[in-house]
Amino acid sequence: MIARPRQTEQMDQTEQMEQNYRIDRLRTEGKRLIDVASHNLKASVPTCPGWNNERLLSHTSRVWASMARQVGQRATELLDRDGLPRPGDEGVVAFSKAQLDALVDALSDVDPAEPMWTWAADKTAGFYLRRAHQETLVHRVDAELASGSVTAVPVVDAADGIDELVSVVYRPDISAPEGSLHLHQSDGDGEWMLEARSGGGVQVRREHAKGAAALRGRAEDLWLLMWGRRGYDDIATFGDMAVINAWVALAP
């Protein structure tokens, strides 16, 4: 008879699988971002007004560098950004590759439950695992939009990205619209009811419910829309469009 693992062991295995998955996705999406952007550093990025690919790479690599330092030092306070590395004579492409490698190394060497400073409610290294994965994925799409050819986003990553946006990236002091919005994923089980929280912020309920307005579509399409990376094509809209537009306008 095969012995069942203890619950703590099951949890440890699940956390390790998630950590490995997110690091693999970070590495893959980061390399794709660098490769696409480096083909034309001067190309304008339509989803980041005023930016070209060089600016996109510079921004993303600085985010990677900041995360790598916070995680690498197990910092329980926000570290001074003045000490962050910057692109030098090696150029932004080589700099980006180095910072992506540094972040992958830092996240590979940390326990996701390790306490550390974050700007979110989750004060563990797990926050950085998820944020690094999703931040890189969004900017990979930005680089591909600049090139005119966007590759598919895995359904699990897009659904996770919707959840992270509404539950983490929407900060507690955000001014949410008065009308509620229901998001319904058509290629999976994801549903989110979004409502303004009294005193600021967003209340998220992961359930089926009727809101003042609703959006229904594939996880990738909903995720891109809510991040301001696409329009309403192939997404079903219901209810008050003013409410829908107001929620979409919250995109970072």
C-alpha distance (Angstrom), angle and dihedral (degrees) to the residues before:
residue distance angle dihedral
M1 . . .
I2 3.80 . .
A3 3.79 112.0 .
R4 3.79 114.5 -125.2
P5 3.79 113.7 -123.6
R6 3.77 116.5 -111.8
Q7 3.82 115.5 -100.5
T8 3.81 91.8 -109.0
E9 3.79 89.6 54.1
Q10 3.80 90.5 49.7
M11 3.80 89.9 51.5
D12 3.79 91.4 47.8
Q13 3.80 91.3 50.8
T14 3.81 91.7 48.4
E15 3.79 92.0 49.7
Q16 3.80 91.2 48.0
M17 3.80 91.3 50.4
E18 3.80 91.1 50.1
Q19 3.79 91.6 47.4
N20 3.81 91.8 50.2
Y21 3.80 91.6 46.6
R22 3.80 94.9 49.8
I23 3.80 92.8 46.4
D24 3.79 90.6 49.8
R25 3.81 91.0 49.3
L26 3.81 91.5 46.3
R27 3.80 90.9 52.3
T28 3.80 93.4 45.9
E29 3.80 96.5 45.2
G30 3.80 92.4 42.2
K31 3.78 92.9 53.1
R32 3.79 90.5 46.9
L33 3.81 91.2 50.4
I34 3.81 92.5 50.7
D35 3.79 93.3 45.0
V36 3.81 95.0 49.9
A37 3.80 95.9 42.4
S38 3.81 94.1 46.0
H39 3.81 92.0 59.9
N40 3.81 89.5 71.2
L41 3.79 114.9 8.2
K42 3.80 92.2 178.2
A43 3.82 95.7 54.4
S44 3.81 112.9 118.7
V45 3.81 117.2 -114.8
P46 3.82 105.7 -135.7
T47 3.81 94.9 -160.4
C48 3.83 93.2 51.5
P49 3.84 104.8 51.7
G50 3.80 113.0 -140.7
W51 3.79 93.7 14.4
N52 3.78 130.1 111.8
N53 3.79 126.2 -167.0
E54 3.78 92.2 -89.7
R55 3.81 90.7 57.1
L56 3.81 90.1 45.0
L57 3.80 91.6 53.7
S58 3.78 92.1 45.0
H59 3.81 91.5 51.7
T60 3.79 95.1 45.6
S61 3.80 94.4 45.8
R62 3.82 90.0 51.5
V63 3.81 89.4 52.2
W64 3.80 89.1 50.1
A65 3.80 90.9 48.6
S66 3.81 92.2 49.6
M67 3.79 93.0 49.4
A68 3.80 92.6 45.1
R69 3.78 90.9 54.0
Q70 3.81 95.5 46.0
V71 3.81 91.7 48.5
G72 3.80 96.0 38.3
Q73 3.80 92.2 53.5
R74 3.84 93.1 40.5
A75 3.80 84.3 -130.3
T76 3.80 116.7 -167.2
E77 3.81 90.8 -170.6
L78 3.80 130.8 50.9
L79 3.80 108.3 -88.9
D80 3.81 120.7 -132.7
R81 3.79 109.7 -94.2
D82 3.80 91.1 -147.9
G83 3.78 88.5 80.8
L84 3.79 95.1 57.9
P85 3.81 118.1 116.9
R86 3.79 119.0 -110.8
P87 3.80 133.0 -157.4
G88 3.79 109.7 -83.1
D89 3.76 134.8 173.6
E90 3.80 89.9 -40.5
G91 3.81 90.2 71.0
V92 3.79 132.5 -127.1
V93 3.82 96.5 -73.9
A94 3.81 95.2 55.3
F95 3.81 89.2 41.0
S96 3.81 90.9 53.0
K97 3.80 92.0 50.5
A98 3.80 90.7 51.0
Q99 3.81 93.9 49.2
L100 3.81 93.0 46.9
D101 3.81 89.4 52.1
A102 3.80 90.5 48.0
L103 3.81 92.1 52.1
V104 3.81 93.4 46.4
D105 3.81 89.4 50.7
A106 3.82 92.9 48.0
L107 3.81 94.4 48.4
S108 3.81 92.1 44.7
D109 3.79 90.6 56.2
V110 3.81 100.1 49.2
D111 3.79 135.5 83.2
P112 3.83 106.7 -120.8
A113 3.82 88.1 -135.3
E114 3.83 92.6 56.6
P115 3.84 108.5 126.0
M116 3.79 114.8 -119.7
W117 3.77 143.1 144.7
T118 3.79 117.9 -76.3
W119 3.79 132.6 158.3
A120 3.82 90.3 -123.6
A121 3.79 136.2 71.6
D122 3.82 89.9 -98.6
K123 3.82 104.4 81.6
T124 3.79 97.5 -174.2
A125 3.79 138.6 92.1
G126 3.80 87.0 -102.4
F127 3.80 87.8 76.1
Y128 3.81 90.3 61.5
L129 3.81 92.7 46.9
R130 3.79 90.8 57.2
R131 3.80 97.4 37.0
A132 3.82 93.6 48.8
H133 3.81 90.7 49.9
Q134 3.80 94.5 48.2
E135 3.82 97.5 39.2
T136 3.79 90.4 52.6
L137 3.79 92.2 46.8
V138 3.82 92.3 53.3
H139 3.79 92.4 49.7
R140 3.81 92.3 45.7
V141 3.79 85.9 59.8
D142 3.82 89.6 48.4
A143 3.81 91.0 54.4
E144 3.80 91.7 47.5
L145 3.80 92.0 49.1
A146 3.80 87.2 54.9
S147 3.81 88.5 53.9
G148 3.81 93.4 45.3
S149 3.80 96.5 -121.4
V150 3.81 120.9 91.5
T151 3.80 121.1 -171.4
A152 3.80 123.2 -147.0
V153 3.79 123.2 -83.2
P154 3.83 115.1 -136.3
V155 3.80 111.2 -106.2
V156 3.80 92.9 -125.5
D157 3.81 91.3 52.4
A158 3.81 93.4 47.6
A159 3.82 93.1 49.0
D160 3.79 90.2 47.2
G161 3.79 88.3 48.4
I162 3.80 92.2 55.0
D163 3.79 90.3 49.8
E164 3.81 93.0 47.4
L165 3.80 92.1 48.1
V166 3.79 96.2 52.2
S167 3.82 97.6 36.7
V168 3.82 102.3 35.4
V169 3.81 114.7 12.4
Y170 3.81 92.1 48.3
R171 3.78 95.0 78.9
P172 3.83 124.0 -142.7
D173 3.82 92.6 -105.3
I174 3.81 95.5 51.4
S175 3.81 115.7 125.8
A176 3.80 104.2 -127.1
P177 3.82 124.8 -163.4
E178 3.82 117.9 -95.7
G179 3.81 95.4 -122.6
S180 3.81 120.0 75.0
L181 3.80 122.8 -118.8
H182 3.78 127.4 -153.0
L183 3.82 119.3 -156.0
H184 3.80 116.9 -160.5
Q185 3.79 120.9 -171.4
S186 3.83 110.5 -145.6
D187 3.83 96.5 -164.5
G188 3.78 97.6 50.8
D189 3.79 145.1 5.2
G190 3.79 98.4 -75.5
E191 3.82 118.0 130.7
W192 3.79 127.8 161.7
M193 3.80 129.6 -175.9
L194 3.79 110.6 -159.7
E195 3.80 122.8 -162.6
A196 3.79 134.8 164.7
R197 3.79 111.0 -100.1
S198 3.79 117.9 -133.3
G199 3.81 106.8 -102.5
G200 3.81 94.4 20.3
G201 3.76 139.6 -53.4
V202 3.78 133.7 64.7
Q203 3.78 129.3 -69.6
V204 3.80 110.7 -145.9
R205 3.79 123.4 -161.4
R206 3.80 116.3 -178.2
E207 3.77 96.7 -146.8
H208 3.78 144.9 92.8
A209 3.79 111.2 -85.8
K210 3.79 139.8 141.8
G211 3.79 115.2 -102.0
A212 3.77 135.0 -179.3
A213 3.79 85.0 -95.6
A214 3.79 138.5 4.6
L215 3.79 141.8 -159.5
R216 3.79 124.1 -155.5
G217 3.80 125.3 -173.1
R218 3.76 147.1 101.6
A219 3.78 114.9 -43.3
E220 3.81 91.3 -114.9
D221 3.80 92.9 52.6
L222 3.81 93.5 46.3
W223 3.81 91.5 46.9
L224 3.79 93.5 49.8
L225 3.81 91.7 46.1
M226 3.80 94.3 49.6
W227 3.82 89.3 48.5
G228 3.81 90.2 51.2
R229 3.80 92.8 -113.8
R230 3.82 98.9 120.7
G231 3.81 144.2 13.1
Y232 3.79 133.9 -111.2
D233 3.81 98.7 -80.3
D234 3.85 111.2 131.7
I235 3.81 91.0 9.0
A236 3.81 119.3 109.7
T237 3.80 113.7 -134.9
F238 3.80 125.3 -159.1
G239 3.77 132.3 -176.6
D240 3.78 129.1 -3.5
M241 3.83 110.8 12.5
A242 3.80 90.3 -164.6
V243 3.81 88.0 62.6
I244 3.80 91.7 47.0
N245 3.81 92.6 49.3
A246 3.80 90.9 48.1
W247 3.83 92.3 54.1
V248 3.81 92.6 45.0
A249 3.82 88.6 50.8
L250 3.83 88.8 64.6
A251 3.82 89.1 74.7
P252 3.83 109.5 130.6
